[in-house]
Amino acid sequence: MRAIALDEYGDPDVMTLRELPDPLVGPDTVRIRVRAAGVNPVDHLIRAGHLQGAYPHHLPLIPGWDVAGVVDQIGAAVTRFRVGDEVMAYARKDSVQHGTYAELVSVTERACAHKPAAISFAEAGGLPLAGLTGLQALTAASVGPSDVLLVNAAAGGVGHIAVQIARALGVTRVIGTASPANHDFLRSLGVEPVEYGDELPKQLADLVGGDGRVDVAVDFHGGDGLRAIAGLVRHPIRHASVVDPAVKEQGGRYVFVRPDGVELETLGSLAAGGRLRVQVAKEFPLEQAAEAHRLIEQGHVQGKVVLTVD
């Protein structure tokens, strides 16, 4: 199969297109012929070697944890999928080597979900990691319909999906931080936009009144924004971050997304019903993975970046 792989860690140009052996198919494994692979910030961290202390790494290494495509082969114990099914998956494994920037990828059945016919492969390829991250962060912060929710980095790949999940869960008031250029985008998602920075407490006070605090907050950016959130939520335990474990020192919850096919099916149902839209900011062909990484590294991408495979 063709795949993007690297033999050393470094800048985007360490990734090259090459021929590698087809992935094996285990008893509980679904092999997917890839049509789209989401590009996430964690991918360039892996490429640069920054996650070597967290997972076993093996070279040559194919990056990528997001995938959408068509089932090509199934293991003998697989029961939920058949050859020819259109599927999507958050394909993170316990070691880093056999990722999704390839024509074929094998994924455990429990991480897979059916792709809704109503969305494209590119949209499905951008949904798993971001969607599950948003859902699991909202769950960790115990978000409920009556809450006023603050989302930090609401226009990004995870944030723009998380705010839609919150609305689908019945949350009627969602406030999101973003740069001014993304405020109209947030309004189109039913979000009240505010700017990053020192004026955030005043902006919140103007919106919600009283002490300017919200019921619950989730962070998808880290840094100064995360540190500010602790003073903007009424009860610290009701704020969560997917970026920085230091949130625990502020009394909040740290969330590291876990593969979950059942939750991904739920997200697929929301997308099929028109209640969740994946904003694809840019599609690149597989062989342009380096260019996709450069775009991700620039930051402030509105929505998701996706690699497509013919």
C-alpha positions as CSV (number, residue, x, y, z in Angstrom):
1,M,0.0,0.0,0.0
2,R,1.0,3.7,-0.3
3,A,1.5,5.5,2.9
4,I,3.0,8.6,4.4
5,A,5.8,7.6,6.8
6,L,8.9,8.9,8.5
7,D,12.1,7.3,9.5
8,E,13.3,10.1,11.8
9,Y,11.6,12.8,13.8
10,G,11.7,16.4,12.7
11,D,10.0,19.0,10.5
12,P,7.2,18.2,8.0
13,D,9.7,17.2,5.3
14,V,10.7,14.0,7.2
15,M,7.4,12.6,6.0
16,T,7.5,10.9,2.6
17,L,5.1,8.9,0.4
18,R,6.3,5.3,0.0
19,E,5.2,1.7,-0.4
20,L,4.8,-0.3,2.8
21,P,3.3,-3.7,3.6
22,D,-0.5,-3.9,4.0
23,P,-1.7,-4.0,7.6
24,L,-2.6,-7.3,9.3
25,V,-6.2,-8.2,10.1
26,G,-6.7,-9.6,13.6
27,P,-9.7,-11.6,14.9
28,D,-11.5,-8.4,16.2
29,T,-10.1,-6.0,13.6
30,V,-11.7,-4.1,10.8
31,R,-9.4,-3.2,7.9
32,I,-10.4,0.1,6.2
33,R,-9.6,1.3,2.7
34,V,-9.0,4.9,3.6
35,R,-10.8,7.7,1.9
36,A,-10.0,10.5,4.3
37,A,-7.7,11.0,7.3
38,G,-8.1,13.9,9.7
39,V,-5.0,15.9,10.5
40,N,-4.8,16.9,14.2
41,P,-2.3,18.9,16.3
42,V,-1.2,15.7,18.0
43,D,0.0,14.4,14.6
44,H,2.7,17.1,14.3
45,L,3.7,16.5,17.9
46,I,4.2,12.8,17.1
47,R,6.1,13.7,13.9
48,A,8.5,16.0,15.9
49,G,9.1,13.2,18.5
50,H,7.4,15.0,21.4
51,L,5.2,12.0,22.4
52,Q,8.0,9.4,22.7
53,G,7.8,9.5,26.5
54,A,4.1,8.7,26.4
55,Y,3.8,5.8,23.9
56,P,6.1,3.2,22.4
57,H,7.2,4.4,19.0
58,H,8.4,2.3,16.1
59,L,9.9,3.3,12.8
60,P,9.0,3.6,10.0
61,L,6.1,5.5,11.5
62,I,2.8,6.3,9.7
63,P,1.1,9.2,11.5
64,G,-2.6,9.7,11.9
65,W,-5.4,8.8,14.4
66,D,-8.5,9.8,12.4
67,V,-10.0,7.8,9.5
68,A,-13.0,7.4,7.3
69,G,-13.3,4.9,4.5
70,V,-14.8,1.5,3.4
71,V,-14.4,-1.8,5.1
72,D,-12.0,-3.9,3.1
73,Q,-11.6,-7.0,5.3
74,I,-12.8,-8.1,8.7
75,G,-11.5,-10.5,11.3
76,A,-13.4,-13.7,12.2
77,A,-14.8,-12.3,15.5
78,V,-16.1,-9.0,14.0
79,T,-19.9,-8.8,14.3
80,R,-20.9,-5.1,13.7
81,F,-19.4,-4.5,10.3
82,R,-19.3,-6.2,6.9
83,V,-17.1,-5.7,3.9
84,G,-18.3,-2.7,1.9
85,D,-19.6,-0.8,4.9
86,E,-18.7,2.9,5.1
87,V,-17.1,3.6,8.5
88,M,-15.1,6.1,10.5
89,A,-12.9,5.6,13.6
90,Y,-10.6,7.2,16.1
91,A,-7.8,4.8,15.4
92,R,-5.4,5.5,18.3
93,K,-3.5,2.4,19.3
94,D,-1.3,1.5,22.4
95,S,1.8,2.2,20.3
96,V,2.6,4.7,17.6
97,Q,3.5,3.2,14.2
98,H,0.5,2.1,12.1
99,G,-1.5,5.3,11.6
100,T,-4.1,6.5,9.1
101,Y,-2.1,8.5,6.5
102,A,-2.3,5.4,4.3
103,E,-4.4,3.6,1.8
104,L,-5.2,0.9,4.3
105,V,-5.4,0.8,8.1
106,S,-6.6,-1.8,10.6
107,V,-8.6,-0.7,13.5
108,T,-10.2,-2.6,16.4
109,E,-13.9,-3.1,16.0
110,R,-14.8,-1.4,19.2
111,A,-13.3,1.9,17.9
112,C,-15.3,1.9,14.7
113,A,-18.7,3.5,13.8
114,H,-20.8,3.6,10.7
115,K,-20.3,6.7,8.6
116,P,-23.6,8.5,8.0
117,A,-24.6,8.7,4.4
118,A,-25.5,12.3,4.8
119,I,-21.9,13.5,5.3
120,S,-18.9,13.2,3.1
121,F,-15.8,11.1,3.7
122,A,-13.8,14.3,4.3
123,E,-16.3,15.4,7.0
124,A,-16.3,11.9,8.5
125,G,-12.5,11.8,8.5
126,G,-12.4,15.0,10.5
127,L,-15.1,13.9,13.1
128,P,-13.7,11.1,15.3
129,L,-10.9,12.6,17.4
130,A,-12.4,16.1,17.6
131,G,-16.0,14.9,18.2
132,L,-15.0,12.4,20.9
133,T,-12.8,15.0,22.5
134,G,-15.6,17.5,22.7
135,L,-18.2,15.0,23.9
136,Q,-15.9,13.5,26.6
137,A,-14.8,17.0,27.8
138,L,-18.4,18.1,28.1
139,T,-19.2,14.9,30.0
140,A,-16.3,15.3,32.4
141,A,-17.5,18.9,33.2
142,S,-21.0,17.6,33.8
143,V,-22.6,20.0,31.3
144,G,-26.4,20.2,31.6
145,P,-29.2,22.0,29.7
146,S,-29.6,24.8,32.2
147,D,-25.9,25.7,32.3
148,V,-24.2,28.7,30.8
149,L,-21.2,27.2,29.1
150,L,-17.9,28.8,28.2
151,V,-15.8,27.2,25.5
152,N,-12.2,28.3,25.1
153,A,-11.0,28.1,21.4
154,A,-14.6,27.6,20.2
155,A,-13.9,28.0,16.4
156,G,-11.1,25.4,16.2
157,G,-11.2,21.8,15.1
158,V,-12.5,20.5,18.4
159,G,-14.2,23.7,19.6
160,H,-16.6,24.1,16.7
161,I,-17.8,20.6,17.1
162,A,-18.0,20.8,20.9
163,V,-20.3,23.8,20.8
164,Q,-22.7,22.0,18.5
165,I,-22.7,18.9,20.7
166,A,-23.5,21.1,23.6
167,R,-26.4,22.7,21.7
168,A,-27.6,19.2,20.8
169,L,-27.5,18.2,24.5
170,G,-29.9,21.0,25.2
171,V,-27.5,23.7,26.4
172,T,-29.3,26.9,25.4
173,R,-26.5,29.4,26.2
174,V,-23.0,28.8,24.8
175,I,-20.3,31.5,24.9
176,G,-17.1,30.9,22.9
177,T,-13.7,32.6,22.8
178,A,-12.2,33.2,19.3
179,S,-10.4,35.8,17.3
180,P,-12.7,38.5,15.9
181,A,-12.4,37.0,12.4
182,N,-14.2,33.9,13.6
183,H,-17.0,35.6,15.4
184,D,-19.5,35.4,12.6
185,F,-18.7,31.7,12.2
186,L,-19.5,31.1,15.9
187,R,-22.7,33.1,15.6
188,S,-23.8,30.8,12.8
189,L,-23.4,27.9,15.3
190,G,-25.6,29.6,17.9
191,V,-22.6,30.7,20.0
192,E,-22.1,34.1,21.6
193,P,-18.5,35.1,20.7
194,V,-16.0,36.8,22.9
195,E,-12.4,37.7,22.4
196,Y,-9.3,36.1,24.0
197,G,-7.3,38.2,26.4
198,D,-7.3,40.3,29.5
199,E,-10.8,41.8,28.7
200,L,-12.5,38.4,28.9
201,P,-13.8,38.7,32.5
202,K,-15.3,42.1,31.6
203,Q,-16.9,40.7,28.4
204,L,-18.4,37.8,30.4
205,A,-19.7,40.2,33.0
206,D,-21.4,42.2,30.3
207,L,-23.0,39.1,28.9
208,V,-24.1,37.1,32.0
209,G,-24.3,39.9,34.6
210,G,-23.7,39.5,38.3
211,D,-20.2,38.3,39.1
212,G,-19.5,37.5,35.4
213,R,-19.0,33.8,36.2
214,V,-20.3,30.9,34.1
215,D,-21.6,27.5,35.3
216,V,-19.2,25.4,33.4
217,A,-16.2,25.8,31.0
218,V,-14.2,23.6,28.7
219,D,-10.7,24.4,27.3
220,F,-9.3,23.4,23.9
221,H,-6.4,25.8,23.8
222,G,-4.4,25.9,27.1
223,G,-2.0,28.6,28.1
224,D,-3.3,31.9,29.6
225,G,-6.9,31.1,28.5
226,L,-6.9,27.9,30.7
227,R,-5.4,29.8,33.7
228,A,-8.1,32.5,33.3
229,I,-11.0,30.0,33.3
230,A,-10.4,28.9,36.9
231,G,-11.6,32.3,38.0
232,L,-14.5,32.5,35.6
233,V,-16.4,29.4,36.6
234,R,-18.5,29.2,39.8
235,H,-17.1,25.8,40.9
236,P,-13.6,24.9,39.8
237,I,-14.5,21.2,39.5
238,R,-16.8,22.1,36.6
239,H,-14.0,23.1,34.2
240,A,-12.1,20.7,32.1
241,S,-9.1,20.9,29.6
242,V,-8.0,18.5,26.9
243,V,-4.7,20.4,26.5
244,D,-2.9,20.8,29.8
245,P,-3.0,18.4,32.9
246,A,-2.3,21.5,35.0
247,V,-6.0,22.0,35.0
248,K,-6.1,19.5,37.9
249,E,-4.0,21.9,40.0
250,Q,-6.8,24.5,39.4
251,G,-9.4,22.0,40.7
252,G,-10.7,21.0,37.3
253,R,-10.6,17.8,35.2
254,Y,-8.1,16.7,32.6
255,V,-9.5,14.8,29.6
256,F,-7.4,12.6,27.2
257,V,-9.8,11.3,24.6
258,R,-10.4,7.6,24.4
259,P,-11.6,5.6,21.4
260,D,-15.2,4.7,21.7
261,G,-17.3,3.4,18.8
262,V,-20.6,3.7,20.7
263,E,-20.1,7.4,21.4
264,L,-18.9,7.8,17.8
265,E,-22.2,6.3,16.5
266,T,-24.0,8.9,18.7
267,L,-22.0,11.7,17.0
268,G,-22.8,10.2,13.6
269,S,-26.5,10.2,14.4
270,L,-26.3,13.9,15.3
271,A,-24.5,14.6,12.0
272,A,-27.0,12.5,10.0
273,G,-29.8,14.5,11.6
274,G,-28.2,17.9,10.7
275,R,-27.5,18.8,14.3
276,L,-23.7,18.5,13.9
277,R,-21.7,19.9,11.0
278,V,-18.0,19.3,10.5
279,Q,-16.4,22.4,9.0
280,V,-13.6,21.2,6.7
281,A,-11.2,24.1,6.4
282,K,-8.9,22.5,3.8
283,E,-8.4,19.2,2.0
284,F,-5.0,18.0,0.8
285,P,-4.2,14.9,-1.2
286,L,-2.3,12.2,0.7
287,E,1.0,13.1,-0.9
288,Q,0.7,16.7,0.5
289,A,0.8,15.7,4.1
290,A,3.7,18.0,4.8
291,E,1.7,21.0,3.6
292,A,-1.2,20.0,5.8
293,H,1.1,19.8,8.8
294,R,2.5,23.3,8.1
295,L,-1.0,24.7,8.0
296,I,-1.9,23.0,11.3
297,E,1.3,24.4,12.9
298,Q,0.3,27.9,12.0
299,G,-2.8,27.6,14.3
300,H,-6.1,29.4,14.2
301,V,-7.5,27.1,11.5
302,Q,-11.3,27.4,11.3
303,G,-12.5,23.8,11.5
304,K,-10.6,20.7,10.3
305,V,-7.8,19.8,8.0
306,V,-8.2,16.5,6.1
307,L,-6.0,14.3,3.9
308,T,-7.9,12.6,1.1
309,V,-6.9,9.3,-0.5
310,D,-8.0,8.3,-4.1
